[in-house]
Amino acid sequence: MDGTLHAALAGWGNFYLTTGAAAATLTGLMFVVQSLLAAGTQPANEGDREGGISAFGTPNVVHFTLAPVLSAVLSAPWPTYLGLRETLGLLGVGALVYAGVVLRGARGKNARR
């Protein structure tokens, strides 16, 4: 990386460290909550418990997990811009595909009711 970009990003190291740690903590908490919900009481309505957990919990865990991944990618010392661009591009395409899968699943659940 050139000196100008390195100087501009140097102050962001603590931000990415804090964001990554917070997201990792929230991801762990989501796993605890989902485990308790899966093993807990019966739902008020006799609906699909696993469907509700996967429709709500899985996207949250994926988004919380993506924050430390992005923190690591942006904090890494990339020798050139090409590797950073390709990595961010792949993460972006993957996020768009996953968003489409989640939206399709949400529409399928709403259409059945």
Biopython code that builds the backbone (N, CA, C, O; Angstrom):
import numpy as np
from Bio.PDB.StructureBuilder import StructureBuilder

atoms = [
    (1, "MET", "N", (0.845, -1.182, 0.000)),
    (1, "MET", "CA", (0.000, 0.000, 0.000)),
    (1, "MET", "C", (0.883, 1.235, 0.000)),
    (1, "MET", "O", (1.982, 1.234, 0.554)),
    (2, "ASP", "N", (0.393, 2.267, -0.619)),
    (2, "ASP", "CA", (1.187, 3.487, -0.616)),
    (2, "ASP", "C", (1.047, 4.221, 0.714)),
    (2, "ASP", "O", (0.157, 3.914, 1.507)),
    (3, "GLY", "N", (1.926, 5.188, 0.955)),
    (3, "GLY", "CA", (1.990, 5.880, 2.236)),
    (3, "GLY", "C", (0.743, 6.675, 2.573)),
    (3, "GLY", "O", (0.362, 6.758, 3.741)),
    (4, "THR", "N", (0.090, 7.272, 1.554)),
    (4, "THR", "CA", (-1.093, 8.087, 1.805)),
    (4, "THR", "C", (-2.243, 7.238, 2.335)),
    (4, "THR", "O", (-2.890, 7.604, 3.315)),
    (5, "LEU", "N", (-2.492, 6.121, 1.696)),
    (5, "LEU", "CA", (-3.568, 5.242, 2.145)),
    (5, "LEU", "C", (-3.248, 4.639, 3.507)),
    (5, "LEU", "O", (-4.124, 4.523, 4.364)),
    (6, "HIS", "N", (-2.007, 4.261, 3.701)),
    (6, "HIS", "CA", (-1.609, 3.692, 4.992)),
    (6, "HIS", "C", (-1.806, 4.709, 6.113)),
    (6, "HIS", "O", (-2.276, 4.356, 7.195)),
    (7, "ALA", "N", (-1.453, 5.957, 5.862)),
    (7, "ALA", "CA", (-1.634, 7.005, 6.877)),
    (7, "ALA", "C", (-3.116, 7.250, 7.149)),
    (7, "ALA", "O", (-3.509, 7.496, 8.289)),
    (8, "ALA", "N", (-3.933, 7.183, 6.105)),
    (8, "ALA", "CA", (-5.375, 7.409, 6.269)),
    (8, "ALA", "C", (-6.026, 6.280, 7.067)),
    (8, "ALA", "O", (-6.945, 6.528, 7.847)),
    (9, "LEU", "N", (-5.567, 5.061, 6.881)),
    (9, "LEU", "CA", (-6.175, 3.912, 7.554)),
    (9, "LEU", "C", (-5.539, 3.607, 8.911)),
    (9, "LEU", "O", (-6.075, 2.794, 9.664)),
    (10, "ALA", "N", (-4.418, 4.236, 9.238)),
    (10, "ALA", "CA", (-3.711, 3.919, 10.476)),
    (10, "ALA", "C", (-4.569, 4.183, 11.715)),
    (10, "ALA", "O", (-4.497, 3.428, 12.684)),
    (11, "GLY", "N", (-5.369, 5.231, 11.697)),
    (11, "GLY", "CA", (-6.196, 5.554, 12.848)),
    (11, "GLY", "C", (-7.413, 4.667, 13.022)),
    (11, "GLY", "O", (-8.082, 4.730, 14.053)),
    (12, "TRP", "N", (-7.710, 3.843, 12.032)),
    (12, "TRP", "CA", (-8.895, 2.992, 12.084)),
    (12, "TRP", "C", (-8.624, 1.642, 12.730)),
    (12, "TRP", "O", (-9.562, 0.863, 12.897)),
    (13, "GLY", "N", (-7.402, 1.333, 13.096)),
    (13, "GLY", "CA", (-7.074, 0.026, 13.664)),
    (13, "GLY", "C", (-7.858, -0.281, 14.924)),
    (13, "GLY", "O", (-8.365, -1.392, 15.082)),
    (14, "ASN", "N", (-7.963, 0.680, 15.816)),
    (14, "ASN", "CA", (-8.721, 0.465, 17.057)),
    (14, "ASN", "C", (-10.206, 0.276, 16.780)),
    (14, "ASN", "O", (-10.876, -0.498, 17.464)),
    (15, "PHE", "N", (-10.721, 0.981, 15.779)),
    (15, "PHE", "CA", (-12.134, 0.825, 15.418)),
    (15, "PHE", "C", (-12.412, -0.605, 14.978)),
    (15, "PHE", "O", (-13.382, -1.215, 15.426)),
    (16, "TYR", "N", (-11.578, -1.138, 14.114)),
    (16, "TYR", "CA", (-11.789, -2.499, 13.628)),
    (16, "TYR", "C", (-11.575, -3.521, 14.738)),
    (16, "TYR", "O", (-12.263, -4.541, 14.786)),
    (17, "LEU", "N", (-10.636, -3.256, 15.620)),
    (17, "LEU", "CA", (-10.419, -4.145, 16.755)),
    (17, "LEU", "C", (-11.644, -4.175, 17.658)),
    (17, "LEU", "O", (-12.076, -5.247, 18.082)),
    (18, "THR", "N", (-12.206, -3.012, 17.954)),
    (18, "THR", "CA", (-13.387, -2.932, 18.805)),
    (18, "THR", "C", (-14.602, -3.547, 18.126)),
    (18, "THR", "O", (-15.352, -4.297, 18.749)),
    (19, "THR", "N", (-14.797, -3.232, 16.861)),
    (19, "THR", "CA", (-15.937, -3.772, 16.120)),
    (19, "THR", "C", (-15.857, -5.290, 16.020)),
    (19, "THR", "O", (-16.859, -5.981, 16.204)),
    (20, "GLY", "N", (-14.682, -5.803, 15.733)),
    (20, "GLY", "CA", (-14.510, -7.250, 15.626)),
    (20, "GLY", "C", (-14.758, -7.962, 16.948)),
    (20, "GLY", "O", (-15.393, -9.016, 16.982)),
    (21, "ALA", "N", (-14.253, -7.383, 18.042)),
    (21, "ALA", "CA", (-14.471, -7.999, 19.357)),
    (21, "ALA", "C", (-15.945, -7.965, 19.748)),
    (21, "ALA", "O", (-16.471, -8.938, 20.288)),
    (22, "ALA", "N", (-16.608, -6.847, 19.476)),
    (22, "ALA", "CA", (-18.041, -6.748, 19.798)),
    (22, "ALA", "C", (-18.853, -7.732, 18.969)),
    (22, "ALA", "O", (-19.751, -8.392, 19.493)),
    (23, "ALA", "N", (-18.548, -7.836, 17.693)),
    (23, "ALA", "CA", (-19.288, -8.766, 16.845)),
    (23, "ALA", "C", (-19.044, -10.212, 17.257)),
    (23, "ALA", "O", (-19.965, -11.028, 17.229)),
    (24, "ALA", "N", (-17.814, -10.535, 17.638)),
    (24, "ALA", "CA", (-17.535, -11.900, 18.088)),
    (24, "ALA", "C", (-18.296, -12.211, 19.375)),
    (24, "ALA", "O", (-18.796, -13.322, 19.550)),
    (25, "THR", "N", (-18.381, -11.240, 20.265)),
    (25, "THR", "CA", (-19.140, -11.429, 21.505)),
    (25, "THR", "C", (-20.616, -11.624, 21.206)),
    (25, "THR", "O", (-21.254, -12.514, 21.770)),
    (26, "LEU", "N", (-21.161, -10.801, 20.325)),
    (26, "LEU", "CA", (-22.577, -10.937, 19.968)),
    (26, "LEU", "C", (-22.857, -12.262, 19.265)),
    (26, "LEU", "O", (-23.921, -12.852, 19.453)),
    (27, "THR", "N", (-21.917, -12.728, 18.465)),
    (27, "THR", "CA", (-22.098, -14.026, 17.811)),
    (27, "THR", "C", (-22.169, -15.135, 18.861)),
    (27, "THR", "O", (-23.019, -16.021, 18.771)),
    (28, "GLY", "N", (-21.287, -15.088, 19.846)),
    (28, "GLY", "CA", (-21.340, -16.079, 20.927)),
    (28, "GLY", "C", (-22.643, -16.016, 21.696)),
    (28, "GLY", "O", (-23.220, -17.048, 22.035)),
    (29, "LEU", "N", (-23.108, -14.808, 21.972)),
    (29, "LEU", "CA", (-24.385, -14.654, 22.666)),
    (29, "LEU", "C", (-25.549, -15.187, 21.842)),
    (29, "LEU", "O", (-26.478, -15.779, 22.390)),
    (30, "MET", "N", (-25.504, -14.981, 20.535)),
    (30, "MET", "CA", (-26.573, -15.503, 19.674)),
    (30, "MET", "C", (-26.608, -17.032, 19.721)),
    (30, "MET", "O", (-27.687, -17.623, 19.731)),
    (31, "PHE", "N", (-25.443, -17.674, 19.751)),
    (31, "PHE", "CA", (-25.417, -19.122, 19.846)),
    (31, "PHE", "C", (-26.012, -19.592, 21.172)),
    (31, "PHE", "O", (-26.730, -20.591, 21.209)),
    (32, "VAL", "N", (-25.719, -18.878, 22.257)),
    (32, "VAL", "CA", (-26.282, -19.238, 23.552)),
    (32, "VAL", "C", (-27.796, -19.079, 23.531)),
    (32, "VAL", "O", (-28.522, -19.968, 23.976)),
    (33, "VAL", "N", (-28.275, -17.948, 23.014)),
    (33, "VAL", "CA", (-29.715, -17.694, 22.966)),
    (33, "VAL", "C", (-30.419, -18.719, 22.087)),
    (33, "VAL", "O", (-31.473, -19.234, 22.462)),
    (34, "GLN", "N", (-29.855, -19.017, 20.934)),
    (34, "GLN", "CA", (-30.478, -19.991, 20.037)),
    (34, "GLN", "C", (-30.505, -21.381, 20.668)),
    (34, "GLN", "O", (-31.472, -22.123, 20.498)),
    (35, "SER", "N", (-29.453, -21.731, 21.389)),
    (35, "SER", "CA", (-29.427, -23.034, 22.069)),
    (35, "SER", "C", (-30.499, -23.107, 23.150)),
    (35, "SER", "O", (-31.174, -24.126, 23.298)),
    (36, "LEU", "N", (-30.654, -22.018, 23.907)),
    (36, "LEU", "CA", (-31.690, -21.989, 24.933)),
    (36, "LEU", "C", (-33.088, -22.031, 24.327)),
    (36, "LEU", "O", (-33.980, -22.691, 24.859)),
    (37, "LEU", "N", (-33.278, -21.322, 23.209)),
    (37, "LEU", "CA", (-34.586, -21.345, 22.558)),
    (37, "LEU", "C", (-34.906, -22.729, 22.004)),
    (37, "LEU", "O", (-36.042, -23.194, 22.103)),
    (38, "ALA", "N", (-33.918, -23.379, 21.428)),
    (38, "ALA", "CA", (-34.147, -24.702, 20.842)),
    (38, "ALA", "C", (-34.477, -25.745, 21.908)),
    (38, "ALA", "O", (-35.243, -26.675, 21.659)),
    (39, "ALA", "N", (-33.899, -25.585, 23.086)),
    (39, "ALA", "CA", (-34.125, -26.557, 24.147)),
    (39, "ALA", "C", (-35.180, -26.102, 25.145)),
    (39, "ALA", "O", (-35.498, -26.829, 26.086)),
    (40, "GLY", "N", (-35.720, -24.911, 24.949)),
    (40, "GLY", "CA", (-36.611, -24.309, 25.937)),
    (40, "GLY", "C", (-38.050, -24.733, 25.805)),
    (40, "GLY", "O", (-38.363, -25.829, 25.339)),
    (41, "THR", "N", (-38.913, -23.844, 26.223)),
    (41, "THR", "CA", (-40.340, -24.125, 26.293)),
    (41, "THR", "C", (-40.975, -24.167, 24.916)),
    (41, "THR", "O", (-40.373, -23.763, 23.921)),
    (42, "GLN", "N", (-42.187, -24.657, 24.880)),
    (42, "GLN", "CA", (-42.950, -24.707, 23.643)),
    (42, "GLN", "C", (-43.357, -23.292, 23.230)),
    (42, "GLN", "O", (-43.618, -22.461, 24.100)),
    (43, "PRO", "N", (-43.419, -22.997, 21.943)),
    (43, "PRO", "CA", (-43.852, -21.668, 21.512)),
    (43, "PRO", "C", (-45.323, -21.446, 21.854)),
    (43, "PRO", "O", (-46.085, -22.403, 21.994)),
    (44, "ALA", "N", (-45.718, -20.183, 21.987)),
    (44, "ALA", "CA", (-47.102, -19.837, 22.329)),
    (44, "ALA", "C", (-48.064, -20.352, 21.262)),
    (44, "ALA", "O", (-49.094, -20.948, 21.577)),
    (45, "ASN", "N", (-47.722, -20.119, 20.010)),
    (45, "ASN", "CA", (-48.513, -20.724, 18.946)),
    (45, "ASN", "C", (-47.829, -22.026, 18.552)),
    (45, "ASN", "O", (-46.607, -22.135, 18.654)),
    (46, "GLU", "N", (-48.553, -22.957, 18.128)),
    (46, "GLU", "CA", (-47.979, -24.257, 17.792)),
    (46, "GLU", "C", (-47.367, -24.236, 16.400)),
    (46, "GLU", "O", (-47.589, -25.148, 15.604)),
    (47, "GLY", "N", (-46.602, -23.199, 16.108)),
    (47, "GLY", "CA", (-45.981, -23.050, 14.800)),
    (47, "GLY", "C", (-44.701, -23.862, 14.676)),
    (47, "GLY", "O", (-44.402, -24.734, 15.492)),
    (48, "ASP", "N", (-43.978, -23.549, 13.655)),
    (48, "ASP", "CA", (-42.742, -24.236, 13.326)),
    (48, "ASP", "C", (-41.595, -23.588, 14.093)),
    (48, "ASP", "O", (-41.109, -22.526, 13.702)),
    (49, "ARG", "N", (-41.156, -24.225, 15.192)),
    (49, "ARG", "CA", (-40.104, -23.651, 16.030)),
    (49, "ARG", "C", (-38.785, -23.566, 15.269)),
    (49, "ARG", "O", (-38.139, -22.518, 15.284)),
    (50, "GLU", "N", (-38.373, -24.641, 14.604)),
    (50, "GLU", "CA", (-37.110, -24.632, 13.877)),
    (50, "GLU", "C", (-37.132, -23.631, 12.735)),
    (50, "GLU", "O", (-36.119, -22.993, 12.450)),
    (51, "GLY", "N", (-38.260, -23.489, 12.087)),
    (51, "GLY", "CA", (-38.373, -22.506, 11.013)),
    (51, "GLY", "C", (-38.222, -21.091, 11.521)),
    (51, "GLY", "O", (-37.591, -20.256, 10.873)),
    (52, "GLY", "N", (-38.799, -20.819, 12.681)),
    (52, "GLY", "CA", (-38.668, -19.489, 13.267)),
    (52, "GLY", "C", (-37.253, -19.196, 13.709)),
    (52, "GLY", "O", (-36.763, -18.081, 13.533)),
    (53, "ILE", "N", (-36.590, -20.191, 14.285)),
    (53, "ILE", "CA", (-35.207, -20.006, 14.712)),
    (53, "ILE", "C", (-34.308, -19.779, 13.506)),
    (53, "ILE", "O", (-33.453, -18.894, 13.530)),
    (54, "SER", "N", (-34.488, -20.559, 12.462)),
    (54, "SER", "CA", (-33.631, -20.395, 11.290)),
    (54, "SER", "C", (-33.934, -19.100, 10.543)),
    (54, "SER", "O", (-33.032, -18.487, 9.971)),
    (55, "ALA", "N", (-35.192, -18.683, 10.545)),
    (55, "ALA", "CA", (-35.540, -17.451, 9.840)),
    (55, "ALA", "C", (-35.014, -16.224, 10.563)),
    (55, "ALA", "O", (-34.667, -15.237, 9.914)),
    (56, "PHE", "N", (-34.945, -16.256, 11.895)),
    (56, "PHE", "CA", (-34.477, -15.103, 12.654)),
    (56, "PHE", "C", (-33.019, -15.242, 13.071)),
    (56, "PHE", "O", (-32.228, -14.318, 12.883)),
    (57, "GLY", "N", (-32.666, -16.373, 13.628)),
    (57, "GLY", "CA", (-31.348, -16.535, 14.232)),
    (57, "GLY", "C", (-30.217, -16.654, 13.241)),
    (57, "GLY", "O", (-29.183, -16.008, 13.411)),
    (58, "THR", "N", (-30.381, -17.457, 12.215)),
    (58, "THR", "CA", (-29.293, -17.694, 11.281)),
    (58, "THR", "C", (-28.836, -16.417, 10.583)),
    (58, "THR", "O", (-27.630, -16.178, 10.529)),
    (59, "PRO", "N", (-29.727, -15.583, 10.046)),
    (59, "PRO", "CA", (-29.237, -14.333, 9.442)),
    (59, "PRO", "C", (-28.515, -13.425, 10.438)),
    (59, "PRO", "O", (-27.538, -12.771, 10.073)),
    (60, "ASN", "N", (-28.975, -13.376, 11.679)),
    (60, "ASN", "CA", (-28.290, -12.559, 12.679)),
    (60, "ASN", "C", (-26.884, -13.083, 12.955)),
    (60, "ASN", "O", (-25.935, -12.303, 13.040)),
    (61, "VAL", "N", (-26.748, -14.380, 13.094)),
    (61, "VAL", "CA", (-25.432, -14.957, 13.337)),
    (61, "VAL", "C", (-24.516, -14.689, 12.146)),
    (61, "VAL", "O", (-23.343, -14.363, 12.328)),
    (62, "VAL", "N", (-25.037, -14.822, 10.938)),
    (62, "VAL", "CA", (-24.223, -14.564, 9.743)),
    (62, "VAL", "C", (-23.773, -13.107, 9.713)),
    (62, "VAL", "O", (-22.608, -12.832, 9.427)),
    (63, "HIS", "N", (-24.668, -12.175, 10.003)),
    (63, "HIS", "CA", (-24.297, -10.759, 9.974)),
    (63, "HIS", "C", (-23.323, -10.411, 11.096)),
    (63, "HIS", "O", (-22.391, -9.638, 10.877)),
    (64, "PHE", "N", (-23.519, -10.964, 12.286)),
    (64, "PHE", "CA", (-22.583, -10.708, 13.375)),
    (64, "PHE", "C", (-21.220, -11.317, 13.079)),
    (64, "PHE", "O", (-20.196, -10.756, 13.468)),
    (65, "THR", "N", (-21.193, -12.453, 12.397)),
    (65, "THR", "CA", (-19.936, -13.093, 12.047)),
    (65, "THR", "C", (-19.219, -12.333, 10.935)),
    (65, "THR", "O", (-17.989, -12.301, 10.896)),
    (66, "LEU", "N", (-19.978, -11.729, 10.042)),
    (66, "LEU", "CA", (-19.377, -10.974, 8.952)),
    (66, "LEU", "C", (-18.624, -9.748, 9.450)),
    (66, "LEU", "O", (-17.662, -9.327, 8.806)),
    (67, "ALA", "N", (-19.022, -9.168, 10.561)),
    (67, "ALA", "CA", (-18.337, -7.981, 11.093)),
    (67, "ALA", "C", (-16.884, -8.281, 11.482)),
    (67, "ALA", "O", (-16.002, -7.523, 11.079)),
    (68, "PRO", "N", (-16.583, -9.355, 12.250)),
    (68, "PRO", "CA", (-15.161, -9.607, 12.520)),
    (68, "PRO", "C", (-14.390, -10.049, 11.286)),
    (68, "PRO", "O", (-13.189, -9.797, 11.185)),
    (69, "VAL", "N", (-15.066, -10.709, 10.342)),
    (69, "VAL", "CA", (-14.387, -11.088, 9.105)),
    (69, "VAL", "C", (-13.968, -9.828, 8.346)),
    (69, "VAL", "O", (-12.828, -9.725, 7.892)),
    (70, "LEU", "N", (-14.884, -8.875, 8.210)),
    (70, "LEU", "CA", (-14.540, -7.617, 7.544)),
    (70, "LEU", "C", (-13.478, -6.851, 8.320)),
    (70, "LEU", "O", (-12.600, -6.234, 7.718)),
    (71, "SER", "N", (-13.543, -6.882, 9.638)),
    (71, "SER", "CA", (-12.516, -6.222, 10.446)),
    (71, "SER", "C", (-11.145, -6.830, 10.174)),
    (71, "SER", "O", (-10.157, -6.108, 10.047)),
    (72, "ALA", "N", (-11.086, -8.140, 10.084)),
    (72, "ALA", "CA", (-9.813, -8.799, 9.801)),
    (72, "ALA", "C", (-9.317, -8.479, 8.399)),
    (72, "ALA", "O", (-8.128, -8.232, 8.197)),
    (73, "VAL", "N", (-10.227, -8.483, 7.432)),
    (73, "VAL", "CA", (-9.837, -8.198, 6.047)),
    (73, "VAL", "C", (-9.311, -6.774, 5.923)),
    (73, "VAL", "O", (-8.284, -6.543, 5.285)),
    (74, "LEU", "N", (-10.007, -5.824, 6.526)),
    (74, "LEU", "CA", (-9.602, -4.430, 6.393)),
    (74, "LEU", "C", (-8.391, -4.084, 7.252)),
    (74, "LEU", "O", (-7.707, -3.097, 6.980)),
    (75, "SER", "N", (-8.118, -4.874, 8.279)),
    (75, "SER", "CA", (-6.949, -4.616, 9.126)),
    (75, "SER", "C", (-5.699, -5.332, 8.627)),
    (75, "SER", "O", (-4.596, -5.031, 9.084)),
    (76, "ALA", "N", (-5.848, -6.256, 7.718)),
    (76, "ALA", "CA", (-4.714, -7.028, 7.219)),
    (76, "ALA", "C", (-3.779, -6.128, 6.402)),
    (76, "ALA", "O", (-4.239, -5.220, 5.709)),
    (77, "PRO", "N", (-2.481, -6.379, 6.485)),
    (77, "PRO", "CA", (-1.527, -5.580, 5.692)),
    (77, "PRO", "C", (-1.425, -6.121, 4.265)),
    (77, "PRO", "O", (-0.577, -6.965, 3.977)),
    (78, "TRP", "N", (-2.269, -5.646, 3.394)),
    (78, "TRP", "CA", (-2.295, -6.113, 2.010)),
    (78, "TRP", "C", (-1.110, -5.502, 1.245)),
    (78, "TRP", "O", (-0.887, -4.294, 1.317)),
    (79, "PRO", "N", (-0.361, -6.322, 0.524)),
    (79, "PRO", "CA", (0.771, -5.764, -0.233)),
    (79, "PRO", "C", (0.318, -4.947, -1.442)),
    (79, "PRO", "O", (0.990, -3.995, -1.840)),
    (80, "THR", "N", (-0.823, -5.320, -2.021)),
    (80, "THR", "CA", (-1.358, -4.555, -3.159)),
    (80, "THR", "C", (-2.865, -4.395, -2.969)),
    (80, "THR", "O", (-3.482, -5.045, -2.126)),
    (81, "TYR", "N", (-3.423, -3.517, -3.772)),
    (81, "TYR", "CA", (-4.868, -3.292, -3.712)),
    (81, "TYR", "C", (-5.656, -4.441, -4.335)),
    (81, "TYR", "O", (-6.821, -4.644, -3.992)),
    (82, "LEU", "N", (-5.050, -5.181, -5.226)),
    (82, "LEU", "CA", (-5.767, -6.221, -5.964)),
    (82, "LEU", "C", (-6.329, -7.295, -5.035)),
    (82, "LEU", "O", (-7.492, -7.677, -5.171)),
    (83, "GLY", "N", (-5.531, -7.784, -4.103)),
    (83, "GLY", "CA", (-6.010, -8.809, -3.179)),
    (83, "GLY", "C", (-7.147, -8.297, -2.311)),
    (83, "GLY", "O", (-8.121, -9.012, -2.078)),
    (84, "LEU", "N", (-7.032, -7.067, -1.831)),
    (84, "LEU", "CA", (-8.096, -6.468, -1.021)),
    (84, "LEU", "C", (-9.372, -6.310, -1.830)),
    (84, "LEU", "O", (-10.461, -6.628, -1.350)),
    (85, "ARG", "N", (-9.240, -5.815, -3.063)),
    (85, "ARG", "CA", (-10.423, -5.639, -3.926)),
    (85, "ARG", "C", (-11.116, -6.967, -4.210)),
    (85, "ARG", "O", (-12.341, -7.068, -4.141)),
    (86, "GLU", "N", (-10.317, -7.984, -4.529)),
    (86, "GLU", "CA", (-10.915, -9.289, -4.831)),
    (86, "GLU", "C", (-11.611, -9.882, -3.607)),
    (86, "GLU", "O", (-12.701, -10.443, -3.720)),
    (87, "THR", "N", (-10.987, -9.757, -2.450)),
    (87, "THR", "CA", (-11.578, -10.307, -1.228)),
    (87, "THR", "C", (-12.873, -9.590, -0.882)),
    (87, "THR", "O", (-13.876, -10.233, -0.574)),
    (88, "LEU", "N", (-12.859, -8.258, -0.929)),
    (88, "LEU", "CA", (-14.079, -7.501, -0.639)),
    (88, "LEU", "C", (-15.165, -7.766, -1.686)),
    (88, "LEU", "O", (-16.351, -7.812, -1.359)),
    (89, "GLY", "N", (-14.755, -7.940, -2.938)),
    (89, "GLY", "CA", (-15.721, -8.267, -3.985)),
    (89, "GLY", "C", (-16.385, -9.617, -3.755)),
    (89, "GLY", "O", (-17.600, -9.751, -3.904)),
    (90, "LEU", "N", (-15.580, -10.624, -3.387)),
    (90, "LEU", "CA", (-16.136, -11.945, -3.102)),
    (90, "LEU", "C", (-17.064, -11.914, -1.892)),
    (90, "LEU", "O", (-18.121, -12.544, -1.899)),
    (91, "LEU", "N", (-16.667, -11.177, -0.853)),
    (91, "LEU", "CA", (-17.539, -11.058, 0.318)),
    (91, "LEU", "C", (-18.841, -10.347, -0.043)),
    (91, "LEU", "O", (-19.911, -10.728, 0.431)),
    (92, "GLY", "N", (-18.752, -9.321, -0.877)),
    (92, "GLY", "CA", (-19.954, -8.593, -1.300)),
    (92, "GLY", "C", (-20.896, -9.457, -2.121)),
    (92, "GLY", "O", (-22.107, -9.447, -1.897)),
    (93, "VAL", "N", (-20.353, -10.197, -3.062)),
    (93, "VAL", "CA", (-21.185, -11.093, -3.884)),
    (93, "VAL", "C", (-21.808, -12.174, -3.009)),
    (93, "VAL", "O", (-22.988, -12.491, -3.153)),
    (94, "GLY", "N", (-21.018, -12.733, -2.107)),
    (94, "GLY", "CA", (-21.560, -13.743, -1.204)),
    (94, "GLY", "C", (-22.674, -13.184, -0.329)),
    (94, "GLY", "O", (-23.674, -13.862, -0.093)),
    (95, "ALA", "N", (-22.510, -11.948, 0.157)),
    (95, "ALA", "CA", (-23.548, -11.322, 0.984)),
    (95, "ALA", "C", (-24.823, -11.084, 0.182)),
    (95, "ALA", "O", (-25.924, -11.274, 0.698)),
    (96, "LEU", "N", (-24.684, -10.674, -1.066)),
    (96, "LEU", "CA", (-25.870, -10.473, -1.905)),
    (96, "LEU", "C", (-26.591, -11.790, -2.179)),
    (96, "LEU", "O", (-27.821, -11.849, -2.150)),
    (97, "VAL", "N", (-25.836, -12.828, -2.439)),
    (97, "VAL", "CA", (-26.454, -14.142, -2.674)),
    (97, "VAL", "C", (-27.168, -14.615, -1.417)),
    (97, "VAL", "O", (-28.290, -15.118, -1.488)),
    (98, "TYR", "N", (-26.521, -14.456, -0.267)),
    (98, "TYR", "CA", (-27.152, -14.879, 0.985)),
    (98, "TYR", "C", (-28.404, -14.049, 1.273)),
    (98, "TYR", "O", (-29.403, -14.588, 1.749)),
    (99, "ALA", "N", (-28.363, -12.751, 0.991)),
    (99, "ALA", "CA", (-29.551, -11.913, 1.185)),
    (99, "ALA", "C", (-30.700, -12.396, 0.300)),
    (99, "ALA", "O", (-31.855, -12.396, 0.727)),
    (100, "GLY", "N", (-30.390, -12.802, -0.918)),
    (100, "GLY", "CA", (-31.422, -13.350, -1.794)),
    (100, "GLY", "C", (-32.010, -14.641, -1.261)),
    (100, "GLY", "O", (-33.219, -14.857, -1.345)),
    (101, "VAL", "N", (-31.168, -15.497, -0.716)),
    (101, "VAL", "CA", (-31.644, -16.758, -0.130)),
    (101, "VAL", "C", (-32.552, -16.486, 1.059)),
    (101, "VAL", "O", (-33.596, -17.121, 1.204)),
    (102, "VAL", "N", (-32.157, -15.538, 1.914)),
    (102, "VAL", "CA", (-32.963, -15.209, 3.092)),
    (102, "VAL", "C", (-34.300, -14.598, 2.668)),
    (102, "VAL", "O", (-35.345, -14.943, 3.221)),
    (103, "LEU", "N", (-34.268, -13.700, 1.697)),
    (103, "LEU", "CA", (-35.520, -13.092, 1.225)),
    (103, "LEU", "C", (-36.441, -14.120, 0.586)),
    (103, "LEU", "O", (-37.654, -14.085, 0.788)),
    (104, "ARG", "N", (-35.866, -15.032, -0.181)),
    (104, "ARG", "CA", (-36.691, -16.081, -0.790)),
    (104, "ARG", "C", (-37.327, -16.959, 0.286)),
    (104, "ARG", "O", (-38.496, -17.332, 0.186)),
    (105, "GLY", "N", (-36.545, -17.284, 1.317)),
    (105, "GLY", "CA", (-37.083, -18.085, 2.413)),
    (105, "GLY", "C", (-38.172, -17.351, 3.181)),
    (105, "GLY", "O", (-39.169, -17.953, 3.578)),
    (106, "ALA", "N", (-37.982, -16.041, 3.394)),
    (106, "ALA", "CA", (-39.006, -15.255, 4.104)),
    (106, "ALA", "C", (-40.271, -15.154, 3.284)),
    (106, "ALA", "O", (-41.370, -15.247, 3.829)),
    (107, "ARG", "N", (-40.140, -14.970, 2.006)),
    (107, "ARG", "CA", (-41.336, -14.914, 1.157)),
    (107, "ARG", "C", (-42.042, -16.250, 1.114)),
    (107, "ARG", "O", (-43.272, -16.294, 1.077)),
    (108, "GLY", "N", (-41.296, -17.339, 1.118)),
    (108, "GLY", "CA", (-41.905, -18.658, 1.106)),
    (108, "GLY", "C", (-42.677, -18.935, 2.371)),
    (108, "GLY", "O", (-43.731, -19.570, 2.323)),
    (109, "LYS", "N", (-42.173, -18.468, 3.522)),
    (109, "LYS", "CA", (-42.882, -18.654, 4.795)),
    (109, "LYS", "C", (-44.144, -17.825, 4.832)),
    (109, "LYS", "O", (-45.179, -18.296, 5.304)),
    (110, "ASN", "N", (-44.082, -16.591, 4.340)),
    (110, "ASN", "CA", (-45.264, -15.722, 4.348)),
    (110, "ASN", "C", (-46.304, -16.181, 3.348)),
    (110, "ASN", "O", (-47.502, -16.011, 3.575)),
    (111, "ALA", "N", (-45.864, -16.757, 2.250)),
    (111, "ALA", "CA", (-46.818, -17.202, 1.232)),
    (111, "ALA", "C", (-47.632, -18.407, 1.713)),
    (111, "ALA", "O", (-48.777, -18.587, 1.298)),
    (112, "ARG", "N", (-47.043, -19.233, 2.590)),
    (112, "ARG", "CA", (-47.735, -20.430, 3.072)),
    (112, "ARG", "C", (-48.823, -20.117, 4.089)),
    (112, "ARG", "O", (-49.733, -20.921, 4.288)),
    (113, "ARG", "N", (-48.740, -18.974, 4.724)),
    (113, "ARG", "CA", (-49.700, -18.661, 5.779)),
    (113, "ARG", "C", (-50.947, -18.061, 5.252)),
    (113, "ARG", "O", (-51.853, -17.742, 6.022)),
]
sb = StructureBuilder()
sb.init_structure("model")
sb.init_model(0)
sb.init_chain("A")
sb.init_seg("    ")
for serial, (resi, resn, name, xyz) in enumerate(atoms, 1):
    if name == "N":
        sb.init_residue(resn, " ", resi, " ")
    sb.init_atom(name, np.array(xyz, "f"), 0.0, 1.0, " ", f" {name:<3s}", serial, name[0])
structure = sb.get_structure()
